[in-house]
Amino acid sequence: MRKDAERNRAAVLATAARLIAERGPDGFSMDDVAAAAGVGKGTVFRRFGDRDGLVQAVVDETSESWRAEAEALLEAGDVPPGERVITFVATLFDHVIAALPLVSAFERVSTRSIACDADAKLTHQRLVALISQVKPGADAEYLAHALIAQVRADTLRHMVDRCGLDVARVRAGVISLARGVLAGDLVPAGPSVE
C-alpha cells in the first residue's frame, strides 16, 4: 500500500507541475490533476488538502535544485563574494523564469513565497549573508529584499508579458541592478534612528 501511495503522490505532483506549466497558474483544477494523474479526486484532496496545498507541495518538490545551488554558492570560497551575489541573483532569476507559471501560482497562495523557493526566509538570509560580506555596514537585509523583489514572478510577468521586454534584457537589468548595489551606487546606509 505504501508504494501505491508514493507512486500516486509522485504522479499527482508531476501532473500538477505539467498542467501549471501548460495552462498557467489559474488554468487547472484539482479534478483536472486527478484525472490526468489517473487517481481519484479524493486521493488528491486527502493528500494535499486543497489547490493551494497542492501548489505548495509542487514548489517544495521542485525547489530542491535551487536550494542546492544556493547552498553551493555560499560555500564557494574560491569565488569572490561580489561574484557570488551576482551569481545568486542570476541563478534565482533563471529558476523563476524556468518555472514562471508555477512560481506565479505559488506567490498567489503562499505568504511564505519568494521567487521559486518555498523557504523564503532561508533564501533571504543567504542573500543577506552574501551582501554583508561585500558591503559591511550597508543595510544588507533591505538590499536582499530589494533584489529578491526584482525576481518575483509578478514583477517578471509584468515586465515580460505586459511591457513586452525580452527575457534576456530583463535578466541583464536585474544583474545590472545587483552590480549597482555592490558598487555602492544603490546602497543605503544601515537603519537610522530619527
Backbone as a chain_set.jsonl record, in Angstrom:
{"seq": "MRKDAERNRAAVLATAARLIAERGPDGFSMDDVAAAAGVGKGTVFRRFGDRDGLVQAVVDETSESWRAEAEALLEAGDVPPGERVITFVATLFDHVIAALPLVSAFERVSTRSIACDADAKLTHQRLVALISQVKPGADAEYLAHALIAQVRADTLRHMVDRCGLDVARVRAGVISLARGVLAGDLVPAGPSVE", "coords": {"N": [[0.831, -1.206, 0.0], [1.965, 1.236, 0.736], [3.821, 1.775, -1.332], [2.074, 2.256, -3.446], [0.852, 4.597, -2.558], [3.021, 6.38, -2.526], [3.709, 6.319, -5.247], [1.351, 7.367, -6.349], [1.409, 9.927, -5.191], [3.74, 11.004, -6.378], [2.93, 10.948, -9.06], [0.758, 12.715, -9.009], [2.025, 15.137, -8.238], [3.841, 15.517, -10.381], [2.039, 15.698, -12.499], [0.508, 17.94, -11.734], [2.513, 19.925, -11.823], [3.097, 19.864, -14.565], [0.576, 20.609, -15.694], [0.258, 23.193, -14.63], [2.425, 24.464, -15.837], [1.672, 24.253, -18.529], [-0.895, 25.445, -18.646], [-0.928, 27.693, -17.084], [-1.077, 29.646, -13.99], [-3.739, 29.732, -13.13], [-5.125, 27.917, -14.614], [-5.945, 25.285, -14.018], [-7.541, 22.616, -12.226], [-8.288, 20.782, -9.213], [-9.712, 18.519, -9.937], [-8.913, 18.273, -12.63], [-6.196, 17.635, -12.284], [-6.344, 15.213, -10.85], [-7.683, 13.544, -12.714], [-5.871, 13.575, -14.908], [-3.634, 12.479, -13.696], [-4.467, 9.987, -13.171], [-5.694, 9.162, -10.827], [-8.017, 9.007, -8.085], [-10.198, 11.744, -7.293], [-10.583, 12.158, -4.571], [-8.241, 11.126, -3.514], [-6.356, 13.064, -4.186], [-7.329, 15.303, -2.79], [-7.273, 14.323, -0.118], [-4.55, 13.952, 0.26], [-3.339, 16.47, -0.272], [-5.014, 18.46, 0.598], [-6.123, 21.037, -0.471], [-6.252, 23.127, -3.422], [-4.301, 25.117, -3.05], [-2.6, 23.852, -1.21], [-1.674, 21.82, -2.831], [-0.245, 23.244, -4.807], [1.757, 24.348, -3.17], [3.049, 21.979, -2.375], [4.071, 21.084, -4.831], [5.914, 23.121, -5.371], [7.619, 22.823, -3.148], [8.734, 20.376, -3.799], [9.968, 20.906, -6.288], [11.784, 22.93, -5.767], [14.136, 22.024, -4.772], [16.486, 21.86, -6.357], [17.157, 24.531, -6.657], [17.71, 25.239, -3.986], [19.954, 23.659, -3.488], [21.82, 24.764, -5.284], [21.995, 27.369, -4.234], [23.068, 26.863, -1.718], [25.558, 25.822, -2.474], [26.701, 28.11, -3.571], [27.078, 29.692, -1.312], [29.09, 28.324, -0.088], [31.206, 28.497, -1.815], [34.194, 29.201, -1.616], [36.304, 29.885, -3.262], [35.36, 31.711, -5.026], [34.976, 35.155, -5.46], [33.188, 37.165, -3.036], [31.495, 39.202, -4.127], [30.994, 38.301, -6.739], [29.65, 36.001, -6.087], [27.261, 37.019, -5.086], [26.187, 38.173, -7.423], [25.95, 35.867, -9.019], [24.179, 34.402, -7.43], [21.828, 35.999, -7.568], [21.408, 35.962, -10.359], [21.083, 33.211, -10.826], [18.822, 32.688, -9.293], [16.985, 34.273, -10.714], [17.005, 32.83, -13.16], [15.882, 30.378, -12.333], [13.313, 31.196, -11.565], [12.264, 32.215, -13.989], [12.318, 29.869, -15.528], [10.33, 28.396, -14.315], [8.042, 29.96, -14.344], [5.069, 30.029, -14.521], [4.444, 28.241, -12.396], [5.715, 29.461, -10.205], [4.291, 31.842, -10.163], [1.75, 30.862, -9.475], [2.36, 29.9, -6.931], [3.121, 32.252, -5.579], [0.652, 33.417, -5.379], [-0.701, 31.833, -3.572], [0.718, 31.598, -1.246], [2.036, 32.989, 1.703], [4.594, 32.703, 2.398], [6.226, 32.749, 0.246], [8.887, 33.506, -1.946], [10.178, 34.235, -4.983], [11.32, 31.272, -6.338], [11.279, 29.547, -4.221], [10.173, 27.626, -1.551], [11.032, 28.126, 0.948], [11.27, 30.965, 1.947], [12.457, 32.584, 3.883], [14.977, 31.433, 4.321], [16.197, 31.75, 1.782], [16.317, 34.547, 1.657], [17.938, 35.056, 3.931], [20.334, 33.863, 3.115], [21.091, 35.512, 0.966], [21.374, 37.936, 2.31], [23.586, 37.299, 3.934], [25.583, 37.001, 1.97], [25.646, 39.588, 0.794], [26.396, 41.082, 3.014], [29.023, 40.306, 3.332], [30.235, 41.608, 1.22], [29.499, 44.294, 1.444], [29.971, 45.522, 4.187], [28.285, 47.083, 6.858], [26.34, 48.197, 5.268], [22.782, 48.221, 4.706], [22.058, 45.273, 4.568], [19.917, 43.536, 4.864], [17.665, 44.961, 3.905], [18.59, 45.424, 1.262], [18.776, 42.824, 0.248], [16.049, 42.107, 0.261], [15.157, 43.994, -1.628], [16.515, 43.212, -3.971], [15.548, 40.592, -4.304], [12.891, 41.167, -4.747], [12.943, 41.958, -7.362], [12.946, 39.633, -8.798], [10.562, 38.398, -8.424], [7.736, 36.548, -9.451], [5.412, 37.965, -10.237], [6.47, 40.482, -10.825], [8.29, 39.877, -12.896], [6.555, 38.761, -14.81], [5.038, 41.016, -15.372], [6.976, 42.717, -16.567], [7.85, 41.156, -18.778], [5.507, 40.018, -20.046], [3.493, 42.077, -20.019], [4.844, 44.524, -20.534], [6.394, 43.811, -22.631], [9.13, 43.306, -22.674], [12.185, 41.72, -23.541], [13.282, 38.58, -22.258], [16.044, 38.189, -21.876], [16.904, 40.813, -21.771], [15.632, 41.733, -19.446], [16.83, 40.056, -17.565], [19.499, 40.924, -17.786], [19.128, 43.506, -16.825], [18.365, 43.052, -14.148], [20.686, 41.869, -13.175], [22.435, 43.987, -13.581], [21.374, 45.818, -11.784], [21.963, 44.474, -9.384], [24.745, 44.569, -9.52], [25.062, 47.339, -9.299], [24.203, 47.745, -6.692], [26.255, 46.428, -5.341], [28.428, 47.946, -6.114], [28.046, 50.208, -4.733], [26.493, 52.201, -5.641], [23.793, 52.099, -5.199], [23.382, 51.716, -2.501], [21.906, 51.91, 0.522], [22.572, 53.338, 3.727], [22.918, 51.64, 6.889], [20.066, 50.97, 9.049], [18.632, 53.924, 10.353], [18.166, 55.981, 13.234], [15.75, 58.267, 13.957]], "CA": [[0.0, 0.0, 0.0], [2.847, 2.399, 0.829], [4.363, 2.039, -2.672], [0.989, 2.869, -4.23], [0.67, 5.985, -2.089], [4.153, 7.175, -3.017], [3.566, 6.419, -6.705], [0.264, 8.313, -6.599], [1.889, 11.259, -4.826], [4.663, 11.438, -7.433], [2.15, 11.187, -10.273], [-0.031, 13.939, -8.815], [2.933, 16.289, -8.27], [4.333, 15.692, -11.758], [0.9, 16.144, -13.314], [0.195, 19.326, -11.365], [3.582, 20.776, -12.367], [2.905, 19.939, -16.021], [-0.624, 21.386, -16.008], [0.527, 24.601, -14.317], [3.315, 24.965, -16.898], [0.929, 24.317, -19.793], [-2.126, 26.237, -18.593], [-0.781, 28.886, -16.264], [-1.383, 29.468, -12.572], [-5.174, 29.618, -12.859], [-5.735, 27.073, -15.634], [-6.099, 23.882, -13.647], [-8.334, 22.347, -11.021], [-7.948, 19.516, -8.556], [-10.306, 17.481, -10.786], [-8.024, 18.116, -13.79], [-4.976, 16.954, -11.843], [-6.685, 13.827, -10.519], [-7.962, 12.807, -13.953], [-4.646, 13.44, -15.708], [-2.692, 11.628, -12.962], [-5.033, 8.645, -13.083], [-6.06, 8.839, -9.447], [-9.312, 9.553, -7.692], [-10.197, 13.11, -6.767], [-10.426, 12.068, -3.118], [-6.82, 10.899, -3.232], [-5.672, 14.359, -4.282], [-7.779, 16.146, -1.678], [-6.767, 13.781, 1.148], [-3.087, 14.097, 0.337], [-2.871, 17.861, -0.36], [-5.978, 19.352, 1.241], [-6.8, 21.898, -1.433], [-5.426, 23.574, -4.55], [-3.15, 25.828, -2.502], [-1.701, 22.848, -0.653], [-1.053, 21.117, -3.947], [0.759, 24.148, -5.378], [2.889, 24.407, -2.231], [3.772, 20.71, -2.443], [4.833, 21.066, -6.086], [7.061, 24.019, -5.197], [8.542, 22.168, -2.208], [9.41, 19.309, -4.549], [10.779, 21.415, -7.406], [12.766, 23.935, -5.365], [15.342, 21.362, -4.267], [17.673, 22.209, -7.153], [17.53, 25.911, -6.312], [18.327, 25.246, -2.66], [21.301, 23.078, -3.607], [22.682, 25.758, -5.926], [22.195, 28.468, -3.296], [23.996, 26.374, -0.688], [26.883, 25.729, -3.089], [27.217, 29.474, -3.711], [27.532, 30.151, 0.0], [30.304, 27.603, 0.278], [32.211, 28.647, -2.877], [35.228, 30.076, -1.082], [37.223, 30.298, -4.314], [34.694, 32.747, -5.822], [34.854, 36.385, -4.66], [31.819, 37.378, -2.538], [30.7, 40.002, -5.06], [30.54, 37.431, -7.836], [28.656, 35.066, -5.543], [25.989, 37.747, -5.041], [25.69, 38.269, -8.803], [25.55, 34.521, -9.43], [22.986, 34.067, -6.649], [20.682, 36.712, -8.147], [21.203, 35.464, -11.722], [20.567, 31.85, -10.74], [17.449, 32.806, -8.822], [16.232, 34.751, -11.876], [16.858, 31.726, -14.116], [14.932, 29.403, -11.782], [11.965, 31.763, -11.619], [11.839, 32.25, -15.395], [12.092, 28.492, -15.981], [9.107, 27.866, -13.705], [7.239, 31.158, -14.11], [3.672, 29.779, -14.131], [4.397, 27.622, -11.074], [6.066, 30.471, -9.209], [3.128, 32.741, -10.092], [0.721, 30.178, -8.686], [2.831, 29.839, -5.551], [3.039, 33.587, -4.996], [-0.756, 33.723, -5.112], [-1.276, 31.017, -2.5], [1.577, 31.46, -0.074], [2.653, 34.176, 2.293], [5.997, 32.413, 2.638], [6.916, 32.583, -1.033], [9.642, 34.476, -2.715], [10.775, 33.614, -6.139], [10.96, 29.871, -6.581], [11.631, 28.745, -3.061], [9.168, 27.558, -0.502], [11.645, 28.589, 2.184], [11.618, 32.357, 1.653], [13.338, 33.126, 4.912], [16.319, 30.922, 4.072], [16.721, 32.418, 0.587], [16.634, 35.915, 2.059], [19.086, 35.017, 4.838], [21.537, 33.56, 2.334], [21.483, 36.7, 0.216], [21.854, 38.897, 3.312], [24.938, 36.887, 4.309], [26.494, 37.312, 0.869], [25.772, 41.046, 0.661], [27.143, 41.561, 4.181], [30.446, 40.064, 3.081], [30.71, 42.581, 0.235], [29.193, 45.656, 1.886], [29.76, 45.627, 5.637], [27.716, 48.366, 7.261], [25.153, 48.511, 4.459], [21.561, 47.564, 5.177], [22.001, 44.065, 3.748], [18.572, 42.956, 4.934], [16.85, 45.703, 2.932], [19.103, 45.199, -0.09], [18.369, 41.478, -0.162], [14.622, 42.18, -0.094], [15.01, 44.771, -2.857], [16.964, 42.401, -5.104], [14.623, 39.473, -4.472], [11.655, 41.714, -5.327], [13.121, 42.066, -8.811], [12.766, 38.325, -9.426], [9.249, 37.84, -8.12], [7.026, 36.183, -10.672], [4.51, 39.029, -10.677], [7.307, 41.524, -11.411], [8.81, 39.398, -14.18], [5.424, 38.647, -15.765], [4.705, 42.374, -15.784], [7.981, 43.222, -17.497], [7.923, 40.353, -19.991], [4.214, 39.867, -20.707], [2.749, 43.335, -20.183], [5.689, 45.572, -21.12], [6.992, 43.272, -23.842], [10.589, 43.279, -22.617], [12.809, 40.436, -23.783], [13.77, 37.958, -21.023], [17.48, 38.47, -21.75], [17.032, 42.217, -21.361], [15.222, 41.822, -18.048], [17.892, 39.402, -16.792], [20.639, 41.847, -17.768], [18.765, 44.615, -15.944], [18.411, 42.585, -12.76], [22.11, 41.708, -12.834], [22.994, 45.341, -13.51], [20.923, 46.371, -10.502], [22.765, 43.825, -8.339], [26.098, 45.149, -9.602], [24.965, 48.698, -8.759], [24.15, 47.614, -5.238], [27.588, 46.051, -4.872], [29.368, 49.042, -6.381], [27.765, 51.286, -3.793], [25.646, 53.199, -6.283], [22.41, 51.976, -4.713], [23.474, 51.127, -1.178], [21.557, 52.791, 1.646], [23.267, 53.062, 4.982], [22.123, 50.829, 7.791], [18.902, 51.66, 9.605], [18.954, 55.077, 11.188], [17.179, 56.341, 14.253], [15.485, 59.706, 13.863]], "C": [[0.865, 1.255, 0.0], [3.418, 2.773, -0.54], [3.314, 2.695, -3.564], [0.803, 4.327, -3.846], [1.798, 6.87, -2.594], [4.088, 7.366, -4.53], [2.469, 7.418, -7.059], [0.698, 9.747, -6.294], [2.795, 11.817, -5.919], [3.906, 11.76, -8.724], [1.351, 12.476, -10.173], [0.866, 15.17, -8.902], [3.45, 16.562, -9.676], [3.227, 16.221, -12.667], [0.55, 17.596, -13.012], [1.247, 20.277, -11.929], [3.409, 20.957, -13.873], [1.694, 20.802, -16.378], [-0.425, 22.87, -15.714], [1.405, 25.211, -15.408], [2.565, 25.162, -18.206], [-0.194, 25.348, -19.77], [-2.017, 27.524, -17.784], [-1.283, 28.655, -14.852], [-2.862, 29.297, -12.253], [-5.875, 28.612, -13.763], [-5.88, 25.607, -15.29], [-6.95, 23.777, -12.394], [-7.851, 21.04, -10.41], [-8.518, 18.344, -9.364], [-9.415, 17.202, -11.994], [-6.791, 17.304, -13.418], [-5.269, 15.481, -11.563], [-6.904, 13.005, -11.788], [-6.689, 12.563, -14.757], [-3.618, 12.538, -15.031], [-3.199, 10.195, -12.829], [-5.335, 8.197, -11.661], [-7.434, 9.437, -9.158], [-9.169, 10.956, -7.115], [-9.997, 13.117, -5.25], [-8.978, 11.857, -2.706], [-6.067, 12.218, -3.215], [-6.059, 15.241, -3.099], [-7.261, 15.642, -0.332], [-5.276, 14.064, 1.313], [-2.645, 15.564, 0.453], [-3.84, 18.882, 0.223], [-6.79, 20.182, 0.27], [-5.799, 22.304, -2.52], [-4.161, 24.277, -4.058], [-2.122, 24.859, -1.927], [-0.975, 22.071, -1.734], [0.04, 21.976, -4.587], [1.973, 24.216, -4.46], [3.706, 23.126, -2.269], [4.606, 20.611, -3.716], [6.072, 21.948, -5.952], [8.078, 23.407, -4.233], [9.378, 21.122, -2.943], [10.38, 19.879, -5.589], [11.842, 22.421, -6.984], [14.049, 23.333, -4.807], [16.585, 21.779, -5.044], [18.122, 23.638, -6.851], [18.247, 25.944, -4.964], [19.747, 24.691, -2.698], [22.266, 24.077, -4.242], [22.981, 26.917, -4.981], [23.196, 28.07, -2.209], [25.416, 26.302, -1.249], [27.508, 27.114, -3.249], [27.756, 30.009, -2.391], [28.878, 29.535, 0.372], [31.435, 27.767, -0.736], [33.279, 29.65, -2.461], [36.207, 30.583, -2.137], [36.632, 31.38, -5.224], [34.558, 33.993, -4.952], [33.395, 36.628, -4.242], [30.941, 38.189, -3.498], [30.16, 39.184, -6.219], [29.532, 36.405, -7.354], [27.291, 35.734, -5.437], [25.373, 37.8, -6.436], [25.186, 36.904, -9.274], [24.285, 34.079, -8.708], [21.75, 34.698, -7.286], [20.375, 36.187, -9.547], [20.603, 34.063, -11.714], [19.124, 31.844, -10.254], [16.537, 33.268, -9.957], [15.96, 33.593, -12.838], [15.858, 30.683, -13.626], [13.503, 29.935, -11.862], [11.444, 31.767, -13.06], [11.502, 30.846, -15.896], [10.777, 27.915, -15.463], [8.096, 28.989, -13.458], [5.771, 30.881, -13.775], [3.544, 29.164, -12.734], [4.704, 28.642, -9.991], [4.932, 31.483, -9.058], [2.02, 32.129, -9.243], [1.109, 30.159, -7.212], [2.743, 31.194, -4.877], [1.601, 33.96, -4.646], [-1.296, 32.99, -3.895], [-0.461, 31.006, -1.224], [2.124, 32.783, 0.407], [4.132, 33.943, 2.535], [6.795, 32.306, 1.349], [7.759, 33.79, -1.39], [10.294, 33.69, -3.829], [10.364, 32.158, -6.224], [11.187, 28.982, -5.386], [10.544, 28.8, -2.01], [9.719, 28.05, 0.832], [12.182, 30.008, 1.974], [12.617, 32.923, 2.637], [14.784, 32.693, 4.679], [16.951, 31.593, 2.851], [17.143, 33.842, 0.93], [17.877, 35.938, 2.947], [20.39, 34.745, 4.088], [22.018, 34.785, 1.565], [21.991, 37.793, 1.154], [23.3, 38.569, 3.687], [25.944, 37.236, 3.213], [26.715, 38.821, 0.728], [26.597, 41.608, 1.819], [28.644, 41.356, 4.026], [31.038, 41.124, 2.157], [30.581, 44.001, 0.75], [28.935, 45.708, 3.383], [29.236, 47.027, 5.977], [26.525, 48.798, 6.432], [23.949, 47.791, 5.066], [21.309, 46.338, 4.299], [20.615, 43.425, 3.756], [17.649, 43.635, 3.915], [17.29, 45.39, 1.504], [18.728, 43.818, -0.613], [16.894, 41.457, -0.547], [14.434, 42.899, -1.428], [15.433, 43.965, -4.08], [16.008, 41.236, -5.364], [13.311, 39.958, -5.08], [11.74, 41.804, -6.846], [12.912, 40.741, -9.531], [11.48, 37.637, -8.975], [8.521, 37.575, -9.434], [6.125, 37.301, -11.16], [5.299, 40.168, -11.335], [7.802, 41.098, -12.789], [7.707, 39.258, -15.22], [5.025, 40.03, -16.266], [5.694, 42.87, -16.843], [7.978, 42.473, -18.822], [6.595, 40.335, -20.742], [3.529, 41.205, -20.995], [3.557, 44.427, -20.865], [6.392, 45.102, -22.386], [8.517, 43.256, -23.856], [11.087, 41.849, -22.824], [13.377, 39.882, -22.47], [15.253, 38.259, -20.816], [17.715, 39.908, -21.283], [16.68, 42.385, -19.881], [16.298, 41.2, -17.161], [19.105, 40.324, -16.678], [20.367, 43.028, -16.836], [18.838, 44.243, -14.474], [19.869, 42.431, -12.313], [22.781, 43.067, -12.719], [22.601, 46.016, -12.196], [21.737, 45.773, -9.348], [24.19, 44.377, -8.347], [26.116, 46.578, -9.049], [24.923, 48.703, -7.247], [25.553, 47.334, -4.699], [28.62, 47.156, -5.076], [29.16, 50.212, -5.421], [26.87, 52.359, -4.377], [24.236, 53.215, -5.695], [22.366, 51.451, -3.289], [23.068, 52.132, -0.107], [22.402, 52.42, 2.864], [22.389, 52.158, 5.831], [20.967, 51.631, 8.351], [19.331, 52.823, 10.508], [17.823, 55.343, 12.169], [16.984, 57.846, 14.175], [14.638, 60.159, 15.013]], "O": [[0.532, 2.234, -0.667], [3.493, 3.954, -0.876], [3.634, 3.588, -4.349], [0.619, 5.187, -4.707], [1.556, 7.99, -3.043], [4.378, 8.45, -5.036], [2.64, 8.228, -7.97], [0.39, 10.668, -7.05], [2.638, 12.964, -6.336], [4.218, 12.74, -9.4], [1.273, 13.241, -11.133], [0.512, 16.145, -9.566], [3.491, 17.712, -10.112], [3.464, 17.091, -13.505], [0.322, 18.388, -13.926], [0.899, 21.332, -12.46], [3.554, 22.062, -14.394], [1.78, 21.639, -17.276], [-0.894, 23.716, -16.475], [1.165, 26.334, -15.851], [2.802, 26.141, -18.914], [-0.42, 26.045, -20.76], [-2.928, 28.352, -17.807], [-1.846, 27.604, -14.546], [-3.201, 28.763, -11.197], [-7.095, 28.466, -13.688], [-5.933, 24.766, -16.187], [-7.062, 24.722, -11.612], [-7.095, 20.292, -11.029], [-7.882, 17.295, -9.466], [-9.184, 16.046, -12.347], [-6.39, 16.397, -14.148], [-4.521, 14.605, -11.995], [-6.373, 11.903, -11.919], [-6.462, 11.451, -15.234], [-2.814, 11.9, -15.711], [-2.456, 9.3, -12.425], [-5.246, 7.014, -11.332], [-7.935, 10.273, -9.911], [-8.145, 11.3, -6.526], [-9.315, 13.991, -4.716], [-8.542, 12.355, -1.668], [-5.239, 12.459, -2.337], [-5.195, 15.859, -2.478], [-6.853, 16.443, 0.509], [-4.817, 14.383, 2.41], [-1.701, 15.875, 1.178], [-3.501, 20.061, 0.327], [-8.011, 20.043, 0.197], [-4.648, 21.868, -2.519], [-3.075, 24.053, -4.593], [-0.919, 25.025, -2.131], [0.19, 21.706, -1.578], [1.13, 21.481, -4.875], [3.107, 24.147, -4.935], [4.934, 23.178, -2.202], [5.728, 20.108, -3.682], [7.16, 21.558, -6.376], [9.28, 23.472, -4.488], [10.584, 21.009, -2.724], [11.493, 19.375, -5.742], [12.727, 22.738, -7.78], [14.954, 24.067, -4.411], [17.631, 22.026, -4.444], [19.318, 23.921, -6.796], [19.276, 26.605, -4.822], [20.636, 25.199, -2.016], [23.401, 24.219, -3.788], [24.114, 27.397, -4.937], [24.065, 28.858, -1.836], [26.37, 26.68, -0.57], [28.718, 27.271, -3.08], [28.775, 30.699, -2.363], [29.692, 30.153, 1.057], [32.52, 27.223, -0.532], [33.269, 30.801, -2.896], [36.869, 31.6, -1.929], [37.327, 31.905, -6.095], [34.076, 33.904, -3.823], [32.474, 36.332, -5.003], [29.76, 37.881, -3.659], [29.012, 39.351, -6.631], [28.658, 35.983, -8.111], [26.27, 35.09, -5.673], [24.19, 37.51, -6.614], [24.11, 36.808, -9.863], [23.415, 33.45, -9.309], [20.748, 34.021, -7.516], [19.21, 35.986, -9.889], [19.713, 33.763, -12.509], [18.3, 31.078, -10.752], [15.448, 32.725, -10.144], [14.827, 33.396, -13.278], [15.072, 30.159, -14.416], [12.584, 29.187, -12.195], [10.308, 31.365, -13.312], [10.514, 30.657, -16.606], [10.181, 27.046, -16.1], [7.372, 28.961, -12.463], [5.263, 31.458, -12.814], [2.643, 29.523, -11.976], [4.024, 28.682, -8.967], [4.644, 31.93, -7.948], [1.428, 32.8, -8.397], [0.264, 30.381, -6.344], [2.331, 31.281, -3.72], [1.366, 34.734, -3.718], [-2.236, 33.458, -3.253], [-0.904, 30.457, -0.216], [2.614, 33.595, -0.378], [4.859, 34.887, 2.845], [7.927, 31.82, 1.361], [7.376, 34.937, -1.157], [10.876, 32.626, -3.622], [9.174, 31.848, -6.186], [11.278, 27.763, -5.536], [10.063, 29.868, -1.632], [8.953, 28.358, 1.745], [13.388, 30.218, 1.842], [13.524, 33.662, 2.256], [15.706, 33.496, 4.823], [18.124, 31.964, 2.891], [18.219, 34.286, 0.528], [18.772, 36.756, 2.735], [21.425, 35.335, 4.397], [23.217, 35.063, 1.52], [22.941, 38.5, 0.82], [24.143, 39.464, 3.751], [27.04, 37.714, 3.507], [27.848, 39.272, 0.561], [27.407, 42.513, 1.62], [29.44, 42.146, 4.533], [32.205, 41.493, 2.294], [31.462, 44.828, 0.516], [27.799, 45.916, 3.806], [29.706, 48.025, 5.431], [25.771, 49.678, 6.849], [24.106, 46.857, 5.852], [20.461, 46.361, 3.407], [20.195, 42.838, 2.759], [16.944, 42.965, 3.16], [16.457, 45.122, 0.638], [18.4, 43.665, -1.79], [16.523, 40.863, -1.559], [13.642, 42.463, -2.263], [14.775, 44.029, -5.118], [15.696, 40.931, -6.515], [12.684, 39.231, -5.851], [10.722, 41.734, -7.534], [12.72, 40.723, -10.747], [11.335, 36.425, -9.132], [8.688, 38.311, -10.406], [6.067, 37.569, -12.359], [4.829, 40.754, -12.309], [7.738, 41.875, -13.742], [7.906, 39.599, -16.385], [4.711, 40.2, -17.444], [5.291, 43.379, -17.888], [8.092, 43.09, -19.88], [6.558, 40.607, -21.942], [3.041, 41.428, -22.103], [3.023, 45.177, -21.682], [6.928, 45.919, -23.135], [9.13, 43.199, -24.922], [10.482, 40.893, -22.339], [13.899, 40.645, -21.656], [15.673, 38.552, -19.696], [18.622, 40.174, -20.494], [17.366, 43.105, -19.155], [16.639, 41.757, -16.117], [19.67, 40.483, -15.596], [21.269, 43.494, -16.14], [19.316, 45.024, -13.651], [20.23, 42.821, -11.203], [23.617, 43.269, -11.838], [23.413, 46.704, -11.577], [22.149, 46.494, -8.44], [24.768, 44.622, -7.288], [27.083, 46.979, -8.4], [25.529, 49.556, -6.599], [25.979, 47.939, -3.715], [29.568, 47.283, -4.301], [30.008, 51.098, -5.319], [26.522, 53.322, -3.693], [23.569, 54.25, -5.703], [21.394, 50.8, -2.908], [23.791, 53.095, 0.15], [22.88, 51.291, 2.979], [21.222, 51.944, 5.503], [20.895, 52.843, 8.148], [20.26, 52.71, 11.307], [16.674, 54.965, 11.94], [17.939, 58.611, 14.312], [14.308, 61.341, 15.109]]}, "num_chains": 1, "name": "protein.A"}
